Amino acid sequence: IKLYTYCRSSSSYRVRIGLNLKGLAFESIYINLLKQEQRGDAYTAINPQQLVPVLVDGDKTIHQSLAILIYLDQTHPEPSLLPKDPYEQALIKAFSLDISSDLHPLNNLRVQQYLSNVIGIDDGKKNDWYQHWLKIGLTSLEVQIKNRAGDFCFGDTVSLADVCLIPQIYN
């Protein structure tokens, strides 16, 4: 297994957590986003979206952290990142999507650079904008797990929700 990753990418961090929880050996191939390495022809051929992470498993190439994590959970089911119950799975997937689709893009490097370099928002206003949306998103997450949390977000077993939350809080 090869993982195209970047040390400060929270989406890559999610996948590294998942790989390690499952005890899977992998080779990290570092793509320096600050040096724009993701825009090079070689990497664009691997992922036309020019983002990390990308997982290569034999002849299979997968991008998007949640797609990678679900693939890993299906191909290496123990320990499972999702419970067997379909309703509980849906709640955990919704929580994880709230992070990866709603919160994560706010602090994504390309979004932050666009706000500064193209729109011309100064760092103070950009931080205010980010903090506003972050507070709304994190408050929603807290409400979702209020009556479900145990040692982890949804009970006493680590799940996809925890794998997504840890890197988001780190950021």
Phi and psi restraints in degrees (value plus and minus 20) as a CYANA .aco file:
   2 LYS   PHI    -137.4   -97.4
   2 LYS   PSI     119.6   159.6
   3 LEU   PHI    -144.4  -104.4
   3 LEU   PSI      95.5   135.5
   4 TYR   PHI    -101.4   -61.4
   4 TYR   PSI     102.1   142.1
   5 THR   PHI    -165.7  -125.7
   5 THR   PSI     149.9   189.9
   6 TYR   PHI    -160.4  -120.4
   6 TYR   PSI     116.6   156.6
   7 CYS   PHI     -79.3   -39.3
   7 CYS   PSI     -52.1   -12.1
   8 ARG   PHI    -120.8   -80.8
   8 ARG   PSI     -11.9    28.1
   9 SER   PHI    -105.1   -65.1
   9 SER   PSI      98.6   138.6
  10 SER   PHI     -88.5   -48.5
  10 SER   PSI     -50.6   -10.6
  11 SER   PHI     -89.2   -49.2
  11 SER   PSI     -57.4   -17.4
  12 SER   PHI     -87.0   -47.0
  12 SER   PSI     -58.0   -18.0
  13 TYR   PHI     -78.7   -38.7
  13 TYR   PSI     -63.2   -23.2
  14 ARG   PHI     -74.1   -34.1
  14 ARG   PSI     -68.1   -28.1
  15 VAL   PHI     -88.1   -48.1
  15 VAL   PSI     -60.2   -20.2
  16 ARG   PHI     -80.8   -40.8
  16 ARG   PSI     -59.9   -19.9
  17 ILE   PHI     -81.2   -41.2
  17 ILE   PSI     -68.3   -28.3
  18 GLY   PHI     -80.2   -40.2
  18 GLY   PSI     -64.5   -24.5
  19 LEU   PHI     -81.6   -41.6
  19 LEU   PSI     -63.2   -23.2
  20 ASN   PHI     -90.1   -50.1
  20 ASN   PSI     -59.1   -19.1
  21 LEU   PHI     -79.4   -39.4
  21 LEU   PSI     -56.5   -16.5
  22 LYS   PHI    -105.0   -65.0
  22 LYS   PSI     -23.2    16.8
  23 GLY   PHI      49.3    89.3
  23 GLY   PSI       9.2    49.2
  24 LEU   PHI    -112.9   -72.9
  24 LEU   PSI     111.1   151.1
  25 ALA   PHI     -95.6   -55.6
  25 ALA   PSI     119.9   159.9
  26 PHE   PHI    -171.8  -131.8
  26 PHE   PSI     135.6   175.6
  27 GLU   PHI    -120.6   -80.6
  27 GLU   PSI     105.2   145.2
  28 SER   PHI    -108.5   -68.5
  28 SER   PSI     108.8   148.8
  29 ILE   PHI    -135.2   -95.2
  29 ILE   PSI      90.4   130.4
  30 TYR   PHI    -104.1   -64.1
  30 TYR   PSI     110.2   150.2
  31 ILE   PHI    -133.3   -93.3
  31 ILE   PSI      94.1   134.1
  32 ASN   PHI    -102.4   -62.4
  32 ASN   PSI      85.3   125.3
  33 LEU   PHI     -89.0   -49.0
  33 LEU   PSI     -52.3   -12.3
  34 LEU   PHI     -87.1   -47.1
  34 LEU   PSI     -48.1    -8.1
  35 LYS   PHI    -113.9   -73.9
  35 LYS   PSI     -12.2    27.8
  36 GLN   PHI      44.8    84.8
  36 GLN   PSI       5.4    45.4
  37 GLU   PHI     -82.1   -42.1
  37 GLU   PSI     -45.0    -5.0
  38 GLN   PHI     -89.4   -49.4
  38 GLN   PSI     -34.8     5.2
  39 ARG   PHI    -110.6   -70.6
  39 ARG   PSI     -26.8    13.2
  40 GLY   PHI     -89.6   -49.6
  40 GLY   PSI     137.0   177.0
  41 ASP   PHI     -79.0   -39.0
  41 ASP   PSI     -59.9   -19.9
  42 ALA   PHI     -83.9   -43.9
  42 ALA   PSI     -65.4   -25.4
  43 TYR   PHI     -94.2   -54.2
  43 TYR   PSI     -56.6   -16.6
  44 THR   PHI     -81.3   -41.3
  44 THR   PSI     -51.6   -11.6
  45 ALA   PHI     -86.5   -46.5
  45 ALA   PSI     -50.0   -10.0
  46 ILE   PHI    -100.3   -60.3
  46 ILE   PSI     -64.0   -24.0
  47 ASN   PHI    -160.5  -120.5
  47 ASN   PSI      79.4   119.4
  48 PRO   PHI     -79.4   -39.4
  48 PRO   PSI     -39.5     0.5
  49 GLN   PHI     -93.2   -53.2
  49 GLN   PSI     -37.1     2.9
  50 GLN   PHI      40.6    80.6
  50 GLN   PSI      18.7    58.7
  51 LEU   PHI    -145.9  -105.9
  51 LEU   PSI     141.7   181.7
  52 VAL   PHI    -129.1   -89.1
  52 VAL   PSI     134.8   174.8
  53 PRO   PHI    -111.1   -71.1
  53 PRO   PSI     144.9   184.9
  54 VAL   PHI    -154.8  -114.8
  54 VAL   PSI     113.1   153.1
  55 LEU   PHI    -128.6   -88.6
  55 LEU   PSI     111.7   151.7
  56 VAL   PHI    -136.6   -96.6
  56 VAL   PSI     100.1   140.1
  57 ASP   PHI    -143.5  -103.5
  57 ASP   PSI      76.2   116.2
  58 GLY   PHI      45.9    85.9
  58 GLY   PSI    -139.0   -99.0
  59 ASP   PHI    -117.2   -77.2
  59 ASP   PSI      -9.9    30.1
  60 LYS   PHI    -123.7   -83.7
  60 LYS   PSI     110.3   150.3
  61 THR   PHI    -141.2  -101.2
  61 THR   PSI     107.5   147.5
  62 ILE   PHI    -152.2  -112.2
  62 ILE   PSI     113.7   153.7
  63 HIS   PHI    -135.4   -95.4
  63 HIS   PSI     152.0   192.0
  64 GLN   PHI      56.9    96.9
  64 GLN   PSI     100.2   140.2
  65 SER   PHI     -78.8   -38.8
  65 SER   PSI     -62.8   -22.8
  66 LEU   PHI     -87.5   -47.5
  66 LEU   PSI     -58.4   -18.4
  67 ALA   PHI     -82.5   -42.5
  67 ALA   PSI     -60.9   -20.9
  68 ILE   PHI     -83.9   -43.9
  68 ILE   PSI     -66.6   -26.6
  69 LEU   PHI     -84.3   -44.3
  69 LEU   PSI     -59.1   -19.1
  70 ILE   PHI     -88.4   -48.4
  70 ILE   PSI     -60.6   -20.6
  71 TYR   PHI     -78.0   -38.0
  71 TYR   PSI     -68.1   -28.1
  72 LEU   PHI     -81.7   -41.7
  72 LEU   PSI     -58.2   -18.2
  73 ASP   PHI     -87.3   -47.3
  73 ASP   PSI     -53.4   -13.4
  74 GLN   PHI    -100.4   -60.4
  74 GLN   PSI     -53.0   -13.0
  75 THR   PHI    -109.3   -69.3
  75 THR   PSI     -40.2    -0.2
  76 HIS   PHI    -156.2  -116.2
  76 HIS   PSI      57.3    97.3
  77 PRO   PHI     -89.2   -49.2
  77 PRO   PSI     -30.7     9.3
  78 GLU   PHI    -139.5   -99.5
  78 GLU   PSI     112.5   152.5
  79 PRO   PHI     -93.1   -53.1
  79 PRO   PSI     124.9   164.9
  80 SER   PHI     -96.3   -56.3
  80 SER   PSI     121.7   161.7
  81 LEU   PHI    -112.1   -72.1
  81 LEU   PSI     -25.9    14.1
  82 LEU   PHI    -152.9  -112.9
  82 LEU   PSI     120.8   160.8
  83 PRO   PHI     -92.5   -52.5
  83 PRO   PSI     148.0   188.0
  84 LYS   PHI     -93.1   -53.1
  84 LYS   PSI     -54.3   -14.3
  85 ASP   PHI     -85.1   -45.1
  85 ASP   PSI     103.9   143.9
  86 PRO   PHI     -79.6   -39.6
  86 PRO   PSI     -57.3   -17.3
  87 TYR   PHI     -87.5   -47.5
  87 TYR   PSI     -65.0   -25.0
  88 GLU   PHI     -83.8   -43.8
  88 GLU   PSI     -58.2   -18.2
  89 GLN   PHI     -79.0   -39.0
  89 GLN   PSI     -65.5   -25.5
  90 ALA   PHI     -81.7   -41.7
  90 ALA   PSI     -61.7   -21.7
  91 LEU   PHI     -83.4   -43.4
  91 LEU   PSI     -62.8   -22.8
  92 ILE   PHI     -88.7   -48.7
  92 ILE   PSI     -60.3   -20.3
  93 LYS   PHI     -85.2   -45.2
  93 LYS   PSI     -60.5   -20.5
  94 ALA   PHI     -82.1   -42.1
  94 ALA   PSI     -65.3   -25.3
  95 PHE   PHI     -79.4   -39.4
  95 PHE   PSI     -65.9   -25.9
  96 SER   PHI     -84.8   -44.8
  96 SER   PSI     -59.4   -19.4
  97 LEU   PHI     -87.9   -47.9
  97 LEU   PSI     -55.9   -15.9
  98 ASP   PHI     -77.3   -37.3
  98 ASP   PSI     -57.9   -17.9
  99 ILE   PHI     -94.6   -54.6
  99 ILE   PSI     -73.9   -33.9
 100 SER   PHI     -92.7   -52.7
 100 SER   PSI     -48.1    -8.1
 101 SER   PHI    -122.2   -82.2
 101 SER   PSI     -50.8   -10.8
 102 ASP   PHI    -121.7   -81.7
 102 ASP   PSI     -67.4   -27.4
 103 LEU   PHI    -105.3   -65.3
 103 LEU   PSI     -69.1   -29.1
 104 HIS   PHI     -74.6   -34.6
 104 HIS   PSI     -64.9   -24.9
 105 PRO   PHI     -79.8   -39.8
 105 PRO   PSI     -43.9    -3.9
 106 LEU   PHI     -83.5   -43.5
 106 LEU   PSI     -55.8   -15.8
 107 ASN   PHI    -127.6   -87.6
 107 ASN   PSI      -5.0    35.0
 108 ASN   PHI     -86.7   -46.7
 108 ASN   PSI     118.1   158.1
 109 LEU   PHI     -74.6   -34.6
 109 LEU   PSI     -64.4   -24.4
 110 ARG   PHI     -88.6   -48.6
 110 ARG   PSI     -52.2   -12.2
 111 VAL   PHI     -89.2   -49.2
 111 VAL   PSI     -66.3   -26.3
 112 GLN   PHI     -81.9   -41.9
 112 GLN   PSI     -61.2   -21.2
 113 GLN   PHI     -86.1   -46.1
 113 GLN   PSI     -57.8   -17.8
 114 TYR   PHI     -84.6   -44.6
 114 TYR   PSI     -63.5   -23.5
 115 LEU   PHI     -79.2   -39.2
 115 LEU   PSI     -61.3   -21.3
 116 SER   PHI     -98.5   -58.5
 116 SER   PSI     -71.8   -31.8
 117 ASN   PHI    -104.6   -64.6
 117 ASN   PSI     -50.1   -10.1
 118 VAL   PHI    -121.5   -81.5
 118 VAL   PSI     -69.7   -29.7
 119 ILE   PHI    -100.7   -60.7
 119 ILE   PSI     -48.1    -8.1
 120 GLY   PHI      64.9   104.9
 120 GLY   PSI       7.7    47.7
 121 ILE   PHI     -98.8   -58.8
 121 ILE   PSI     109.7   149.7
 122 ASP   PHI     -93.1   -53.1
 122 ASP   PSI     143.1   183.1
 123 ASP   PHI     -78.5   -38.5
 123 ASP   PSI     -58.2   -18.2
 124 GLY   PHI     -82.7   -42.7
 124 GLY   PSI     -68.3   -28.3
 125 LYS   PHI     -89.2   -49.2
 125 LYS   PSI     -55.2   -15.2
 126 LYS   PHI     -84.2   -44.2
 126 LYS   PSI     -61.9   -21.9
 127 ASN   PHI     -86.0   -46.0
 127 ASN   PSI     -60.3   -20.3
 128 ASP   PHI     -80.7   -40.7
 128 ASP   PSI     -64.2   -24.2
 129 TRP   PHI     -79.6   -39.6
 129 TRP   PSI     -68.5   -28.5
 130 TYR   PHI     -82.3   -42.3
 130 TYR   PSI     -67.2   -27.2
 131 GLN   PHI     -82.2   -42.2
 131 GLN   PSI     -57.2   -17.2
 132 HIS   PHI     -78.2   -38.2
 132 HIS   PSI     -73.7   -33.7
 133 TRP   PHI     -91.9   -51.9
 133 TRP   PSI     -53.1   -13.1
 134 LEU   PHI     -84.1   -44.1
 134 LEU   PSI     -63.3   -23.3
 135 LYS   PHI     -81.3   -41.3
 135 LYS   PSI     -64.7   -24.7
 136 ILE   PHI     -81.3   -41.3
 136 ILE   PSI     -66.2   -26.2
 137 GLY   PHI     -86.5   -46.5
 137 GLY   PSI     -66.0   -26.0
 138 LEU   PHI     -88.3   -48.3
 138 LEU   PSI     -54.7   -14.7
 139 THR   PHI     -82.7   -42.7
 139 THR   PSI     -61.9   -21.9
 140 SER   PHI     -81.9   -41.9
 140 SER   PSI     -62.9   -22.9
 141 LEU   PHI     -82.8   -42.8
 141 LEU   PSI     -61.4   -21.4
 142 GLU   PHI     -81.7   -41.7
 142 GLU   PSI     -62.1   -22.1
 143 VAL   PHI     -82.5   -42.5
 143 VAL   PSI     -60.5   -20.5
 144 GLN   PHI     -82.5   -42.5
 144 GLN   PSI     -53.0   -13.0
 145 ILE   PHI    -123.6   -83.6
 145 ILE   PSI     -19.8    20.2
 146 LYS   PHI     -69.0   -29.0
 146 LYS   PSI     -68.1   -28.1
 147 ASN   PHI    -124.4   -84.4
 147 ASN   PSI      -8.4    31.6
 148 ARG   PHI    -137.0   -97.0
 148 ARG   PSI     -41.8    -1.8
 149 ALA   PHI     -89.3   -49.3
 149 ALA   PSI     125.4   165.4
 150 GLY   PHI    -145.8  -105.8
 150 GLY   PSI    -140.5  -100.5
 151 ASP   PHI     -91.8   -51.8
 151 ASP   PSI     -41.3    -1.3
 152 PHE   PHI    -148.2  -108.2
 152 PHE   PSI    -199.4  -159.4
 153 CYS   PHI     -75.7   -35.7
 153 CYS   PSI     -64.7   -24.7
 154 PHE   PHI    -142.5  -102.5
 154 PHE   PSI      41.3    81.3
 155 GLY   PHI      89.3   129.3
 155 GLY   PSI    -170.2  -130.2
 156 ASP   PHI    -125.8   -85.8
 156 ASP   PSI      -5.8    34.2
 157 THR   PHI    -146.1  -106.1
 157 THR   PSI     115.5   155.5
 158 VAL   PHI     -80.5   -40.5
 158 VAL   PSI     122.4   162.4
 159 SER   PHI    -160.1  -120.1
 159 SER   PSI     158.7   198.7
 160 LEU   PHI     -74.3   -34.3
 160 LEU   PSI     -53.9   -13.9
 161 ALA   PHI     -80.1   -40.1
 161 ALA   PSI     -65.5   -25.5
 162 ASP   PHI     -86.4   -46.4
 162 ASP   PSI     -60.6   -20.6
 163 VAL   PHI     -80.9   -40.9
 163 VAL   PSI     -53.2   -13.2
 164 CYS   PHI    -103.3   -63.3
 164 CYS   PSI     -56.7   -16.7
 165 LEU   PHI     -89.5   -49.5
 165 LEU   PSI     -62.3   -22.3
 166 ILE   PHI     -76.0   -36.0
 166 ILE   PSI     -71.2   -31.2
 167 PRO   PHI     -85.3   -45.3
 167 PRO   PSI     -52.7   -12.7
 168 GLN   PHI     -86.2   -46.2
 168 GLN   PSI     -62.3   -22.3
 169 ILE   PHI     -87.1   -47.1
 169 ILE   PSI     -57.6   -17.6
 170 TYR   PHI     -78.1   -38.1
 170 TYR   PSI     -59.3   -19.3
